[in-house]
Amino acid sequence: MKISLLPLAALVVLLPLRAAAQAPNAPFAGARSMTTDQALKQAPKLDPALVPLDKSFQTAEAKYKKSPKDASVKKAYVESAYTYGHTVMLDRGKGLSPSVQYRAALALYRKALAVDPKHKPSLDDKNMIEGIYKQMGISIPK
């Protein structure tokens, strides 16, 4: 009988999401559910190493809002969102709880995909996180 390690790996990675959502001292404890945008705001506060990426993303976002049709500005925004999201997703115990880590990454991937729906790295990472949530029977954060 073959046993797939992917569901087990997902369990190990995402099981803390349920515990964190119920722990009394967890961020946003008592709230029904932390949104991806709330997690994104928390990430640089919880892991100071993310502050430079957050600032870079905020700068790219401001430029994109000023010039939404400029192709180079769009590309810089998408790349900044992806780089920040990928770094957050791979935080690996540097200060983020899984509930903040994966929600913040989803927020960034969604922002990148809103501008470039075909950005393969963002799409792949977003689909991977959402697939793990589904596999765990946990609703995908909004």
Solvent accessible surface area in square Angstrom, and as a share of the most:
residue,aa,sasa,rsa
1,M,225,1.00
2,K,195,0.83
3,I,134,0.68
4,S,69,0.44
5,L,128,0.64
6,L,113,0.56
7,P,56,0.35
8,L,93,0.46
9,A,49,0.38
10,A,3,0.02
11,L,72,0.36
12,V,104,0.60
13,V,58,0.33
14,L,4,0.02
15,L,90,0.45
16,P,52,0.33
17,L,5,0.03
18,R,115,0.42
19,A,63,0.49
20,A,18,0.14
21,A,67,0.52
22,Q,146,0.65
23,A,38,0.30
24,P,119,0.75
25,N,147,0.75
26,A,15,0.12
27,P,48,0.30
28,F,67,0.28
29,A,42,0.33
30,G,85,0.82
31,A,52,0.40
32,R,242,0.88
33,S,69,0.45
34,M,14,0.06
35,T,54,0.31
36,T,7,0.04
37,D,73,0.38
38,Q,68,0.30
39,A,0,0.00
40,L,16,0.08
41,K,141,0.60
42,Q,41,0.18
43,A,0,0.00
44,P,17,0.11
45,K,147,0.62
46,L,68,0.34
47,D,6,0.03
48,P,99,0.63
49,A,74,0.57
50,L,5,0.03
51,V,53,0.31
52,P,90,0.56
53,L,46,0.23
54,D,27,0.14
55,K,132,0.56
56,S,59,0.38
57,F,1,0.01
58,Q,85,0.38
59,T,73,0.43
60,A,13,0.10
61,E,30,0.14
62,A,50,0.39
63,K,116,0.49
64,Y,48,0.18
65,K,145,0.61
66,K,171,0.72
67,S,43,0.28
68,P,61,0.39
69,K,184,0.78
70,D,62,0.32
71,A,77,0.60
72,S,79,0.51
73,V,27,0.15
74,K,73,0.31
75,K,141,0.60
76,A,56,0.43
77,Y,11,0.04
78,V,5,0.03
79,E,71,0.32
80,S,19,0.12
81,A,0,0.00
82,Y,41,0.15
83,T,64,0.37
84,Y,0,0.00
85,G,0,0.00
86,H,57,0.26
87,T,56,0.32
88,V,0,0.00
89,M,12,0.05
90,L,66,0.33
91,D,5,0.03
92,R,187,0.68
93,G,71,0.69
94,K,141,0.60
95,G,41,0.40
96,L,13,0.06
97,S,33,0.21
98,P,32,0.20
99,S,5,0.03
100,V,0,0.00
101,Q,12,0.05
102,Y,32,0.12
103,R,24,0.09
104,A,0,0.00
105,A,0,0.00
106,L,0,0.00
107,A,3,0.02
108,L,0,0.00
109,Y,0,0.00
110,R,71,0.26
111,K,54,0.23
112,A,0,0.00
113,L,18,0.09
114,A,86,0.66
115,V,25,0.15
116,D,50,0.26
117,P,91,0.57
118,K,178,0.75
119,H,20,0.09
120,K,133,0.57
121,P,55,0.35
122,S,0,0.00
123,L,64,0.32
124,D,65,0.34
125,D,17,0.09
126,K,36,0.15
127,N,75,0.38
128,M,95,0.43
129,I,4,0.02
130,E,27,0.12
131,G,33,0.32
132,I,33,0.17
133,Y,0,0.00
134,K,138,0.58
135,Q,84,0.37
136,M,32,0.14
137,G,59,0.57
138,I,28,0.14
139,S,96,0.62
140,I,48,0.24
141,P,9,0.05
142,K,181,0.77
